[in-house]
Amino acid sequence: MYRLHLKSMLAATAALAFLSVAGSAGEAPTITVSQRHGQSCRGTVGSLPVLVLRGTHRERGEAHGSLGAKEIIKTCDAVATAVNAVGKAGTEETGWEAAKRLMSRFQYPERFQGELEGMMQGIQAALPEAKDRTLKATGAEVTLEDLKMLQCAGDVLELMRCSQFSAWGSLTPDGSTIIGRNLDYPPILPQDTYCAFAVAPAEERLQKTLDATWFGMIGAGMACLNEEGVYLSGNDAGREDPSLVHSPVPAALALRMAEETARASDPLAAVQHNIDQKTPLALLYHIVAPAGSEGQGSRAFIFEHFPGATSPFAARIRRPSGTPPDALIVTNDPLIGAATGGSEVCERYARIEKALSDLEARGKVDFERARAILDSASVSDTQYSAVVSPGRKEMRIAVAPAPGKRATKQDYVIFQWEAVFGLR
């Protein structure tokens, strides 16, 4: 498959340069607004850029394009360059232009078509000179098809050796839920393309979300939290046959649809409706929801998604087992059915499991303990790391400053929901 050929690009792109961004320390980072477009704005929280995008899909897309035009071009160019680095693989043509031709296999919901059309309009207004919109990888101006292909980057590259856990009850100082998440991905993208997104849709029934990915990306997946306190993100689950899902939706876009409609009362319904057998990847989705009733503990689940799965949705849900108590862990190894992750995956899982089982020696899981656990499970390609406190609507995000430097070694920037969505 084309995606499998692209996995060989990792070695060829490890030397891509980053621009240094320092983390922010302290409990109350400075929040500033630098640009505005309509109802939306661009600012910084500590040292990390944030886009607060308000309005309809098209309005949010136009604001994204206007406020982040230069960085979107960089994001698209870096991914296209990485794909082109693959060259020829046997008799199958590879590269960015070939990838765009294969993109017809994907289904693009109309809502995202409009958002990307708005993004293109915003880019053209912000960068009126054609040369400033030209991708070095193609020698041509960025097109709508380039932006659409960018949204499929996770589907064709699929290199997420990620680690996550959630803990609550007896494991945390006050019983509230804490979530740790490492996004392990090759250092493909320039450092100034990393961005947090606070999205406030005008469309009825769509919830606000807070997440972080890269300029130009309109999907979700790093560590997404919605306004009802439901958390959702995914880990690679190994190889799959994507042809078993007809006309799939790009995984990041499907995850955004699920998170914008997930309700605390029934968080799995949105995952089943938007993701199961609608996306082409084998992914382990970590879902954490607030307590459903007084006295009930946090609800955490892993949905093990595999293209072509025929067993009932409920049979592919993993729940906390009680060992360790009040916790759920996920790396890249499916536990329902045969384990396929390999020794490195199992080692990361075991490190998290040991840390959560050793409270007497190490103490309960607060932010510093969560950070230490994530550091123990990190790899050289840990580009993003997050510690999320859904009850406080708070997310702490760290970014790797250069190739070979792990996000977990950096300062974590604090994003407080009300403060970020209050930016105007």
N, C-alpha and C positions, 0 to 999 in steps of 0.2 A: 504494500500500500504506500501511497505517496507520503503519508504521515510518518511511516517508519523510516523512509529514506531521510526525512528531515531530521531525525534524531541524531544523525551523524554530524550535524552542523555544530554540535556542542564544542568539540575540540577546535574547530575552525574559527569560532567566534569568541573564545575565552579571552582574547587579548583586546577586545573592543574597549575603547577608553571610556572612562566615567568622568563626570565633573563632580568635584567634592562638595558635599552638603553636610554640615555639622548638625548633630542632634541638639535638641533643646532639653535642658534639665530644669528641675523645679516643679512646684505644684501648680503654678499659675502662669503658663507661658503667655507672652505678649501676642495678642491677636490684632492684626492690622489688615485693612483693605487697601489694595493698590489700584484696582480697576473695577469699573462697573459696566454692565451692559443690560439695559432694561431692568428687570427685577433681579437679575443675577449679579454676582460679584466674584472677584478673585482676591484672595488674601493669603496670609501666611499665619500658621499657628506654630509658634516657636520658629523653626527654620523650614518647615515643610509647607509647600504650596497647598492651598485648598480652593476648590471651586464650589461655590454655593449656587446651584442651578435651580431656578424656579420657573414655573410656567408650563406650557404644553410641551409635548415632545419636540416639535419643531422649534419652539422658542428656546428650550434648553439646549438643543443642538446648535442653534445659531450663537447663543451665548458662549458655549464651550468652544466653538470655532473662533469666535472673535477674541475671547480672553486667553486662549491658549494656542493660537495659530502656529507660532514658531515651534513650540514643543510638539504639537501634533505632527508637523512635518518631520521633526527629528524621530519621533516614535515610529512613524510609518517607514521612514528611510532605513532606520536601524533594523527593523524586522525584515524588510525587503532585502537588505544587504545580507542578512544572516541566511535567508532562504536561498538567495542567489549563490552563496558560498558552497552550497551542496554540489552545484555543478550537475554533471550527468551521472545517473545511477543506473548502470546497465543500459537497457534499451528504453527505459522510461524517462521521458523528459521531466526535468525538475526546474525549479526556479520560480521567481515571483510571478512572471507572466503565465507560466503553466499552472501555478496555484490558482490564479484568478479564473482561468478557464474551467478548472475543476470546481469552482465555487458554486456553479449552477446546481450541484448536488445538495446544497443547503437551502433551507426555507428561511426567508427573512420575514418575520411578522411586519405588517404594514407600519406599526408604530415606530419601529426602528428605522425603516426606510425614511420616514419623515424626519426623524432625528438626525440622520446622517446627511440628508439633503440640507437641513438647516445648518449643520456643521460646515458643509462645503460653502454655503453662502457666507457664513461668518469668516471662514478662512480667506475667501476671496476679498471680502471687504477689508480685513485687517492687513492682508498682504497683496496689494493691488498689482505689484510687479510680478510678472510670471516667473522670473528667475528665483524669486524668494519662495515660490510654491513648487519648485522643481525638485524631484527626488534624484539624488545622485545614483541610486541603485538602478533607476530606469532611464535617466536622462530626459524625463518628461514631467510635465506638470502633474501634480497629484490629482487623481480623479475620484469620483464617487465609488468606482469599483475598487480602487486602492483602499479607501476607507472601509468599505464592506469587507474586504479581505483581511484588514487589520483586526476586525472583530472575530475572525476565525483563527487568530494566531494560536490560541490555546488548544484548539482542536487539531491543528496540523503539527504543532511542535510538541505539545504534551510532555513536558519535562518537569513535572511538579513532584519532587521528592519531599512532600510536606509532612509536618507533624502537628498534631493538635491534641488538646485535652480540655475537658471541663470538670470542675470540682465545686462542691457545695457542702452544706450541712456540716458534718463532723470534721471536714477537711479544711474549712475556711474559718477565719477568726470570728465572724459574726453569722455564719451560716449561709450568707449570700453567695451567689454563683460567681465564679471567676473562670474565664476562658483564656487559654494560651494557644497561640497559633504561629507557626513558622511557615512562610511561603518560600520554598526552595526552588530556585529557577536559575538557569544560566545567566551570566551577566551580559545580556544582549543590549539592553537599553541604556542610553545615556542617563546620568544621574539626575539631570534637571528635567527629566520627563516623568519622574515619580510624582504622584499627586493624590491628595485625599479628595473625596467627592461627597458633598452633602447635597442630596437630591430631594427637592420638594415638588412632586408632580402636581399639576393643576387638574389632571384627569381624575374623575370620580372613582373612588374605591382603590386608588393606588396610594400606598403609604410612603412617607419619607424614609430615606435610608442614608446611612453613613458607612463609607467603605473607602478603600484606597487601592488604586491600580496605577495606570499611566495615562497621561494626556492622550486624548484620542480614543480611548476605550470607553464604550458606553455600557458594557456588561458589568457584572459583579463577580465577587469570588474570593477576594483576599480575606476579609473578615467582616462580612456585611451584617449590620444591625439595623432593624427597622423600628418604627416608632412604638410598636407594641412590645418591644423588647425581645423579639425573636431574632436569633443569630443563625446564620447559614453560610457555610463555605465548603469547598470540596478538595479532596486529595486524589491524586492518580491512584488507580487500582490495578494497573498492569495492562497487558495487551488485550485487544478486543478486535472484533470484526465489525467496523463501523457500517458496512453495507447492510447489516441486519436491521438497521433503522432507516426506513425510507424517508427521504427529504428531511433530514434532521435539522433542528434549530441549533445554531452555534451554542455551545455549552454555557458560555458566560452570559449570553442573552437570556437563555432559559432560566438560569439561576437568578438573574435580575427579576424576571417575571414572577418567579416563585417567591422571592423575598418581598417584593412590593405588594403581594397579595396574601402572605402568610399571616394567619391570625393566631394569637396566643392561645385561643380556645381549642384550636385544631391545627397545629403547625404542619402536620404531615400532609394534609389535604392539598395544599398548594404545591408541595414537592411532587406528589403523585400526579397532579393534574398537568404540571408544566414540564416535568423532567423525565418521568419514567417512560422509557421507550420513545422519547422524543429528541434525545441527544445522542451523539455518536460515540461517546467516550465511556469507558469503565471508570467510574469515579465513586469515591466514598464521601458522601455528604454528611457533614456534622451539623446537626440541628439542635439548638438549645432554646427552650421556651420557658417563660416564667411559670411559677406554680399555678396550677389550675384552680385551686381553692385554698382557703385558709388552712394552714397546717400541712399542706402538701409540699413536698420538696420540689426542687427544680426538675424539669423534664428534659432529658437529653437522649438523643437518638443518633445512630449512624444508619443511613440508607445506602445499601450496597447496590449500586446501579451497574448493570451489565447489558449491553445491546443484545437483543434477542432473548432475554430472560423470559421464561414462561411461567415460573412459579408466581404465586400471588404476591402483590406488593407487600403485604404484611409479613410474609415469610422472609423478606429481604431487609427487615428492620432489626438492627442490633440495639439492645438496651443495656443499661448498667447491670453488671453481674453481681456486684457486691464485693468484688476483689480487684482493686482496693474499694473500700466503701465510698459511696457518694461521689463517684467519678466515672468518666468515660474517656477512653483513649483511642486515638486513631493515627496510624502512620500510613503505610501504603499496602497493607496486607489484609485482604478479605478474610474474615474469620467465619463467615457463614459458608460452609463448603470447604474446598481444599485451600490451604495456605500456599501462596505463590510468591511472596514478597522477597525472599532471600535473606541472607544473614544480616546485611546492613540494615534492612528495614526492621527486622526483629530486634536488633540491638537498640535502635532508637526507641522502639516500643518499650523494651525492657528498662531503659533508663528512666523513662517517664513513670512507668509502673512502680519501680523501686522508690523513686522520689515521693510518690504519692502514698506509698505504703509505710514510709519511715518518718511519720510525724513526730514521734517521741524524740528522735535524734535531731530532726531538722526544723521542726516547728510547722505551724499551719500555713496554708497557702495564701499569702498576701501578694501584693505586686512583686516585691523583691524575690520571694520564693518562686513565683510563677516565672519571672525572668530567668532565674537560675535553672529552672527545669527546662525552659526553652533553649537556653544556652547549651545544656548538656545534650540536647537532641539535635543541635544545629549541625549544618554541613558547610562546606566552603562556599556553596551557592545559596545560602540563606540570604535572600535579597530584602525581604520584608519580615518583620516580626511584630506581633500585636498581642497585647493583654487587654481583654475586654471585660468590663464590669457592667452587665446589662441592667442590673437594678439601679445603678447610679447613672446609666446612660453615658458611660465614659469609655473611651478607647485610647489606649497608648500605643503609638506606632513608632517603630524604629526602621531605619533604612541603611543598607550596607553602603559605605562611602566609596568603595572601589572594589575591583575584582580581588577575590581572595580574602576580603574583610567581611566578617559576618555581621548581620544586622543586630544580633543579640549582644554584641559587644559595644553597641552604640547607645547613646541616650535615647530614651523613649519620649516622644512628643505627646503631650496630653491633649486629647480632643474631648471637650465636654459638650454634650449635645446642645444644650440651650445656648451656650456661648457661640458655637459655630453656626447654628441655624439663625441666631440673632444678628449675624453679620449682614449689613445692608450697604 
